[in-house]
Amino acid sequence: MKTEISWKRRFTRKKLKYTLICVFIVAIIFVFHQLIYFKQLNQAIVGKLIGGSVRTSNHIVSSKANSKWNEPLHSKLLRDKEGRTVSLRGTRDQDISKYLPNTRGKFVCFTSKDEIDFFKINDNYCDCPLDGSDEPGTNACNNGVFNCELPPFQSIVKIPSYKVNDGYCDCCDGSDEWAEVKLPHLSNVLKKHKSKLIMQCEPNSDTTVWDPFQIFNYHTHHKYAVVILNSPLYWKDDILLQIWKRVFVNNNLIKSVCYLAQVNVTVDGGTCKWLRYLEEQGIDLLNENHTEYVPNLITGDMDSCSPLILEKLRSMGAMIIKTPDQDHTDYTKALFELGKYVKKKNVKLNRIYVFADTSGRFDHIMGNINTLYKSDKIIGSIQVIHLASNSLTWILRPGLHSIIIPKILVQNNSWCGLLPIGTPVNCIVTTGLKWNLNKETQLQFGSLVSSSNTYDNCSEVTINTESPVTWSMGIEPLQKNINNYISSNAY
């Protein structure tokens, strides 16, 4: 009898447990069903708003009228009783209610809460400069957002407002280029248009590629020379040492040393700047055996460097070449001597890295730029790049150039610029910049120069120019995080 009662109790407990489990499962299903129902209900309400069956105040939402911008049939429009329409292009469906007029018939800016006339929405003038909320479908507000008109099953894509109607398709459906004629196979057409745009200046089938990251990447194998001018060396930690001689590290142990810097040159007072930099890294070159840091060449008129130091470095293997000619700067003469040296030693160079940080003297800065412009006549077609602790500078010769931009610079909106030093640039076309230049753009001092530009979320900038132009770019984010960036992007 006792056994039977015990069995019944166990059965009752199990029954209760299974019942609770079933109730819990049903409750979960019910909650999910309600969430889906409310989502569909919200979509239905939005659909009615767009379809024109819901009235709000004195306005209804319609999709069948043409506005002053010649809206396509799928566009969102607000129309009042008098037949006037306001475009809601660039908005999300769930944000439509924010664009309906308030009780005073006004539109309220999202951030500033300023009230503006309702018909100033998308009128191509920025009345809400803090967030650009009154111009969701035009490029009038630089800090606004345009929402691409994608089918419901695709993820929402939004782009900065300044990309709207800029001649390039950023939305997959082409909705951001609503002022342009929409063609079939839009992506292929745009690729052809872009190629044609790049070549609108004098055609040139050869593209010069510039990859600034190779300067700091310890795993590359291009051959270069280092030139240190008589200017400050503000470089963080041992970055300059790594460029002078490359050390490959494996598991925190030195694996091998590879002298990719084929020639190292210090120019007059630049020799003392180099010795001081070494001391900051704990290296006393004159009293210790560190021959790997001895320059191959020391050039200049030698009015800024002690004869004792020069003699000591000569005894350690440096070649001292005095260049007293005052018709050229020490930098210019150094390139002449470097050219003779590599020719005599049969050394092949891809690039020359010139350390030329700002010293505060404008005449020195312009003198260095002048030598940079003359470098092709001195050293040939070797790429010459000026390195400062916060920037890189070089000359783009006539033709087509491709500049590979490190991701960290794009992400940080680092600055860049194109400066027409010495001569106007009458034809220049760019892609990949926030403010691109087209064939009608003329760069000239006293008129337009492209300073304080940045990148358009692109890892490549292309520039086609008919005349030499100075390219300069900020590298502070790259320099500050160089070791982490190298380890994660080494190739």
N, C-alpha and C positions, 0 to 999 in steps of 0.2 A: 504493500500500500504506500509506504514511504517512498519507494523507488518510483512509483507511478506519479506521485505528486511532484517529485523533483524533476522528472522528465517534462511535465507540463510547464513548470516554471521556466525551464531552459527554453522550451519552444516559444513561450510567450515573450521572453526577452529577445530572442532572435527575430521574432515577428515584428516587435517594436523597432528594433534596430534597422531592419530592412525597410520598414515603413518610413522611418525618418530619412533614410538614404534616398528613397524614391521621392519624398517630398522636397528634399534639398535639390535633387536633379531637376524636378519640375519647376522649382523656383528659379533656378539658373536659366532654364530655357525660357521662362516667362520674361525675365529681365532682358535677355538678349532680344526677344521678340519685340518688347516695348521700345528698346533702343533703335532697332531697325525701323519700327513703325514711325517713331518721331522723326527719324532722319528722312524717311520717305515723305512724311507730312511736310517737313521743312522744305524739301526739294519741290514738292507740289506747290507750296505757297510761292516759292521763288519762281517756279515755272509760270504760275498765274500772273505774277508781277511782270515777268518778261513778256508773257503772251498778251497782256493788256486786259485781263478780266478782273483785276483788283484795282479799285480806286483808292487813292490816298490824297487827302486834301483836294486841291483842284487839279491834280496831275495824275495821269495814268502812264504806265510803262508799256511801250509798244515796240514791236520789232519789224514793222512793215513800212515805216515812213523813211524818206530820205532826208538827211540833214544837210547842212551847208557843206559837210565834208564828203557828201555822196556815200553814205554808210551802206554797207552790204546788208542783205536781209537778216543775217544772224546777229547784227549789232544790237546792243542794248540802248534804247532811247527813252527819254522822258518827254512826254508831250502834254501841254496844257490844253484847256478848252479852246483856246484861240488858235491851236494848231502849231504853236511854236515848239521846237524840239531841242532837247539837250542830250548830247552823247554821253553815255557811260562806258565808252570803250576803255579797256584797261583795268576795269574793276572785276572783283570776284563776285559770283552770284550771291554769296552770303553777306556781302557788304552793301548790297543795293539799298537796304533800309537806311544806311547811314547817309545816302545821297538824296533821300526824299526831303523836301523842304519842311522847315519847322512851322510852328503856328503863325509866324510872321512872314512865311514865304521865303525864308532865307536859308542858305546853306551854311553849316557850321564847320569850320576847319577842325580837323581831328585833334591837333596838338594845341594850337593857340586859342581855340574856341572862338575865334573871330567870326562874325557873321558877314557874309558877302551876298550880293545879289545872286539868286538861284541860277540865272542864266549866264553866270561867269564860269560855270563848270566846263572844263575842257574848251575854253575859248582861246587857248594858246597864249595866255598871260598868267603868270604865277601870282595869285592873290594869297596863297597860304605857303609862304616861303619856308616855314619850319619843317614841314613834312611833304609839301607838294600834293596834298590831298585833293585840291580843287582841279588838278591837272593829271588825272590818272592815265589819260590816253594820249598826251602830247609830250614833247620834250622841253616844255617851257620851264619846268622846275628841275634843277640839277639833282636834288635829293629825293625826288619822287620815285614811285615804283609802278611799272607797267606789268599787268598780269596777262600772260599769253592766253589766247582763246583756244584751249585744247579740248578735245572730246572728254566727257565725264570720266571715262575709264583710265585716262592718263593722269599722271601726277601733275599738280599745279606747278607751273614754271613762271618765275617773275624775273624781270630784268630792270636795271636802272633806267629811269625815264630818259636820260640823255641819249640812249641808244635808239629811241623811237624815231623812225623815218630818217635814219642816218645813212641809208643806202646799202646797209648790210642786214641780212636776215639773221636775227638772234633767236626768235621763236621758231620752233619746228614747223608750225603751221603758217608762218609768214605774217601773223597778225600784227607784229610790231612795225611792219612796213606798209601800213594801210594807205599811205599817200602815193605809193608806187603801184604800177600795173602788176597784178598777180598773174604769173605765168605757170604753165604746167612744168613739172620737173624743176621746181624752183631752186633746189640746192645746186643742181648742175649748172643752171643759168648763172647763179651767183658766183660759182667758182670761175666760170669763164669770164664774167664781168670783173672779178677781182684780178685775174691774171691780166686782162686787158688794161685795167686801171693802173697796175703796177708798171706796165710797159708804155705808158703814155708819153714818157720822155723818150730820149733816144734809145732804141732797143739795144739790149745787151744780154746775150744768152748766158754769160758767165755770172754766177752769183758768188760774192765774197761772204763767207760765213765767219761770224765773230761769236765766240763762246767764252764770256768772261769767267765762268765757273772753272775753266781749265787752269786759270792762273793759280787757284787755291787748291785744286784737286791733286792730292799727292799720288794719285794712281794713274795719271795721264802720262803719255810718253812723247809729247811734242818737245822739240828742242828750241831753246830760247837763250837769250843773253839778259843779264841784269845790269842796269846802269843806275848808280846812286849819285844824284846831284847834291850840290851844296844847299840843301834845304832840310827842314826838320823831319825826323822820322817818328811819327806819332803812332806807330803800329802797335797793336795790342799783343802782349805776350811774345811768343816766338814765331809769329806768322812769317815775318821777313826771313828768319833763319830757314824756315821750311821751303821758302821760295828760292833762297840762295843755294841750298843743297837739300835734296829730297831724301827723307829717311822713311823707309817702309817698315811698318810695325805689325807684328803678328803676335796676338796673345800677350801684349805688353812687353814683348821681347824684341830687340832690334833684329830684324831678319836680314836686311841688306841695305846698303847705302848706294843711291843712284844719283850721280851728278848730272841731272838733266839741264842745269844751267851750264851751257857749254862755255860761256865766257862771263866773268864778273868784272865790272868796271866801276871804279870810284872816280869822281871828277873833282879834283882839287880839294876844296873844303869838305866835300862829300866823304872824303877819307876819314876825317875827324868825326863826322856825324856817324859813320859806320862803326868806328871804334867805341864811341860812347854808347851806341845801341847795344853792342856786344857786352859792354860792361854792365848794362842794365839787365842782361840775361845771365850775368855771372861768368862772363868769359873775358879774360884779360889776354888779348891776342898778342901783345908785345912781350909778355913775360911767361907765356905758356905755349905749349906745343899744340896749336890749333891751326895747322897749315890749311885746312879746308876752308877757313874763313879769310885767307889772304887773297886780295883781288888779283886777277890775272893782269889787268892794266890799271895804272893810275895816270890820268891825263889832266891837263890844264896848264894855266900859266904859273901855278904853284905859289900864288901870293896869299893863300889862305891855309896853308898846311906847313907844319914845322919840317925843316930839312932833316932833323934827327929822326922823326917818325918815318919820313920817306926812305931814309937810308936803312932803317931797321926793316921795313917791309920789303925793300929791295933784296936784303940779305935772306929774307924768308921766301923769295921766289917771285915777287911782284915785278912787272915790267914798268918802269917809270918813263913816261914820254912827256916832255915839257913842250907845250904849244903856246908860244908867246904872241902869236898873231892876234891883234886886237880888232881885226875886221869881222871876226866871228866870236860868238859866245863860247865859253868853255864847253857847254852842252853840244853845240854844233861841231866843235873840233873833236869832241869825244866820239861822235858818230863817224866822223871821217876816219879816226884812228881805229875804231872798232871794225869798220869796213875793210881796212888794210889788214888787220889782224886775222879776221876770219878767212880772207882770201889767201893769205900766206899759209895759214894752218889748214886750209881746205875744210873749214867748218861750215856745216849747213845749219841755217837758222830758220825757224818758222816765225818767231816773234822776238821783239825786244821790249822788256819791261823797264820803264824809266820811273824811278821813285822821285816824284817831284811834288811834294806837299806844299801847301800855301805858306809862304814865308812872310807875308804881309806887304811885300813890295810888288806893286802892280806892274812895274816895268819888267821885273823878273818873270812874272806870270806871262806877260805878253811876249817876252823874248823866248820863253819855252814853247809857247804856241807857234811862234814864227818858225822855230826849228822843226817842230812837228809838221808844219806845212811843207818844209823843204826836205823832209826825211826821205821821200821817194827818190829824189835826185842824189842823195848822199849814200843811201844804203840799199836802194832798189825797192823791190816789191814786198819786202819783209814788213809784217804788221808791227807798228810801233804804238805802244799803249802807255799813257801816263798813269801811274798809280799814286793816288793820295789815300790817306787813311779813311776818307769818307766818300771817295769818288773815283771813277775811271774816265779817261778822256782819250779820244783818238780822232783821226781824220777819216771821213768817208770820201773816197775818191769818186769821180764820176762813174756811174754804173749802178747795178742792183746789189743791195746788201741785205743779209739776213742776220739778225742779232738774237741769239738764244738768251732769254731772260731767266735767271734762276727763280724758282717758284717763290722763295722767301721774299724776293724783292717785289714780285707781283702782289703777294698777299699783304705786304706792308705799304702798298701804294707809293713805293719809292719814286723819287723824282728823276726826270731825265730831260734833256734839252737838245735842240738843234740850233747851232749858232753860225750865221754866215759871216765868219771873220775874214776880212780881206776883200771879198768880192760878193756881189749879190748872187743869190741862187734863184734863177728865174723859173725853173721847172723842178719840182720835187713832189713825190707822191709817197705816202706812208700808209701802212696798215699796222694794227696792233696797239696804237696809242689811244689814249682817251680823247685827245684832240688831234685828229689826223690832218695831214696836209694833202691837198689835191693839186692838179696840174695848174689851176689858176692862182695858186698861192705863190707869192714871191717873198723870199726871206731877204731882208736887207736892214742893216743898222740905220736908224732914222725912220724905219717903217715897222715891219713885223719881224719878230724873232720868236722862236718856239722855246720859251723858257718855262720852268715849273710845270712841265708836262708830266704825265705818268702813264701807266699801262692799262689797257682795256681788258683786264683779266685774261691776257694772252701770254703764252710762254715764248712767243716769237714776234719780233718787230721786223717788218720789211721796209726798206727805204730805197727808192730809186731817185737818183739825183743827177742833174746835168753838170753840176759844178761841185768842187770840193766844199764840204761843210763839216763843222766840228760837232761831234757827238759826245755828250757828257752824261753820266748816269751816277746816281747815288748808290752806295753799297754798304751803308752803315748797318742795316740788319744782317747782311751776309757776314760782314767783318766781326760783329759781336757774337755770332753763333756759328762761326766757321767750322769748328771741329765737329760739332753735332751734325751740321749740315753735310759735311764731307762724308761722315760715316753712314749717313742715311741715303746719300745720293751718289756714292762712288760708282764709277763705271770704268 
